[in-house]
């Protein structure tokens, strides 16, 4: 898509999204996002991270959230967890993290320990 070596993480993911969709290009994405026609093109040219508000507009035009777009979630369940987490106010995020840590610890404790000996 571009001759410039892209290193900015948001732009790397955006470039992959554009390359993966034959019906999507920089111009029509800018229009969908309500941005100036050159806005996205300049981001790629300058390899600069856009403002958060601009990233959110682009993600909304792609039908996702910034949090989901930038997450490493692979499965639909993982993506849903990211979406739900993003909707929570900060105190509830902290409660959910505490609960998640407790679940992970309980799962770790229920696994048989490997004592390094094999039969």
C-alpha positions, 0 to 999 in steps of 0.5 A: 500500500505504501512505500514508507516503512510504517512502524507506528502500531496503529498505522500498521494495523490500519494498513493491514485492515485496508490491505485485507479488504478489497472494497476499502481504501484510504479515501473511502475510509476517510469519508466514512470516518468524517475526516478530510480526504488527505488526513489518513494519507498524511498519517501514513506518509509521516508515519505519525500516530494520529490523535486518539479522537481521530483513531476512534473515528477511523475505528468507528468507520471500520465497525469496531472500537479503538480498544478492540482494534488495538487488542491482540484478541483473536477469538470472538470471546476475547473480542467481546471481553475487550468490548465489555471492558472498554464500556466499564467505568474505572472502578468497575474495571478494577473490580473486574481485574481483581476478579479475573486475577482471582480466577486465574490464580484458582485455575493455576492452583487446580493444575497438578504441579510438575515436579520435574520428574518423569516416569 
